[in-house]
Amino acid sequence: QSAVVSYAKGAAQLDLDPGTASDALTAVVAGLGYRATLADTSSTDNRTGLHDKVRGWMGTADKGSDGERQLHIAVIGSGGAAMAAALKAVEQGAKVTLIERGTIGGTCVNVGCVPSKIMIRAAHIAHLRRESPFDGGMPPTPPTILRERLLAQQQARVEELRHAKYEGILDGNSAITVLHGEARFKDDQSLIVSLNEGGERVVMFDRCLVATGASPAMPPIPGLKESPYWT
């Protein structure tokens, strides 16, 4: 009669007419080129999606005698993944210490997606002015490019977005503490943070997420090292 499908969990909950055979259901799915198995409805925890796994992972912290101890999560990094994880953890009731040694926001807003797309858009506008498709009534005009002003406009937009999407959100969330410094593990439940302003701080945690970004990996292809290549 109806179905609720979760692509994240790879599962569906069906509302069927009484007497519907399970074999008939799996046969229909198989006929469409997919494979289906029936969930164990007797189980009280059939969480399979990544989000549900993380929620379960977060909820397994040891609690105090009153059963109400707040989970503490340390997040190293402040890019998109770190921010999403920190906000979701707070949403689920945890408190978060977020540690960043450089500029809040990570690669995308500071030196990646945002500034590069601004310059790409500016280059496109310059191209349109130089190569007008309406030569008869709108002749092309070589653009005057003031690079310093263009860069100033770019950086102003970067700072605006960084504040709106990262700094402002962190500043307005009392459950998130931001430390500016470089973190290293002391043991499996604590970090030592060398603060940018000087000194060190020990951060105890129940869970720790390392979200410091990645670098391109060179695949082991014979002859690649000797060849010019892009990652």
Secondary structure as the mmCIF struct_conf table of DSSP 4:
data_model
#
loop_
_struct_conf.conf_type_id
_struct_conf.id
_struct_conf.beg_label_comp_id
_struct_conf.beg_label_asym_id
_struct_conf.beg_label_seq_id
_struct_conf.end_label_comp_id
_struct_conf.end_label_asym_id
_struct_conf.end_label_seq_id
STRN STRN1 SER A 2 SER A 6
TURN_TY1_P TURN_TY1_P1 TYR A 7 GLY A 10
STRN STRN2 ALA A 11 ASP A 15
TURN_TY1_P TURN_TY1_P2 PRO A 18 GLY A 19
HELX_RH_AL_P HELX_RH_AL_P1 SER A 22 GLY A 31
TURN_TY1_P TURN_TY1_P3 LEU A 32 GLY A 33
TURN_TY1_P TURN_TY1_P4 THR A 41 SER A 42
BEND BEND1 THR A 44 THR A 44
BEND BEND2 GLY A 49 GLY A 49
HELX_RH_AL_P HELX_RH_AL_P2 LEU A 50 MET A 58
TURN_TY1_P TURN_TY1_P5 GLY A 59 THR A 60
BEND BEND3 ALA A 61 ALA A 61
TURN_TY1_P TURN_TY1_P6 SER A 65 ASP A 66
BEND BEND4 GLY A 67 GLY A 67
HELX_LH_PP_P HELX_LH_PP_P1 ARG A 69 LEU A 71
STRN STRN3 HIS A 72 ILE A 76
BEND BEND5 GLY A 79 GLY A 79
HELX_RH_AL_P HELX_RH_AL_P3 GLY A 80 GLU A 91
TURN_TY1_P TURN_TY1_P7 GLN A 92 GLY A 93
STRN STRN4 LYS A 95 GLU A 100
BEND BEND6 ARG A 101 GLY A 102
TURN_TY1_P TURN_TY1_P8 ILE A 104 GLY A 105
HELX_RH_AL_P HELX_RH_AL_P4 GLY A 106 ASN A 110
TURN_TY1_P TURN_TY1_P9 VAL A 111 VAL A 111
BEND BEND7 GLY A 112 GLY A 112
HELX_RH_AL_P HELX_RH_AL_P5 CYS A 113 ARG A 130
BEND BEND8 GLU A 131 GLU A 131
BEND BEND9 PRO A 133 PRO A 133
TURN_TY1_P TURN_TY1_P10 ASP A 135 GLY A 137
BEND BEND10 MET A 138 MET A 138
HELX_RH_AL_P HELX_RH_AL_P6 ARG A 147 ARG A 162
HELX_RH_PI_P HELX_RH_PI_P1 HIS A 163 GLU A 167
HELX_RH_AL_P HELX_RH_AL_P7 GLY A 168 ASP A 171
TURN_TY1_P TURN_TY1_P11 GLY A 172 GLY A 172
TURN_TY1_P TURN_TY1_P12 SER A 174 ALA A 175
STRN STRN5 ILE A 176 ASP A 187
TURN_TY1_P TURN_TY1_P13 ASP A 188 GLN A 189
STRN STRN6 SER A 190 LEU A 195
TURN_TY1_P TURN_TY1_P14 ASN A 196 GLU A 197
BEND BEND11 GLY A 198 GLY A 199
STRN STRN7 GLU A 200 MET A 204
BEND BEND12 ASP A 206 ASP A 206
STRN STRN8 ARG A 207 VAL A 210
TURN_TY1_P TURN_TY1_P15 PRO A 222 GLY A 223
BEND BEND13 LEU A 224 LEU A 224
TURN_TY1_P TURN_TY1_P16 LYS A 225 GLU A 226
BEND BEND14 SER A 227 SER A 227
#
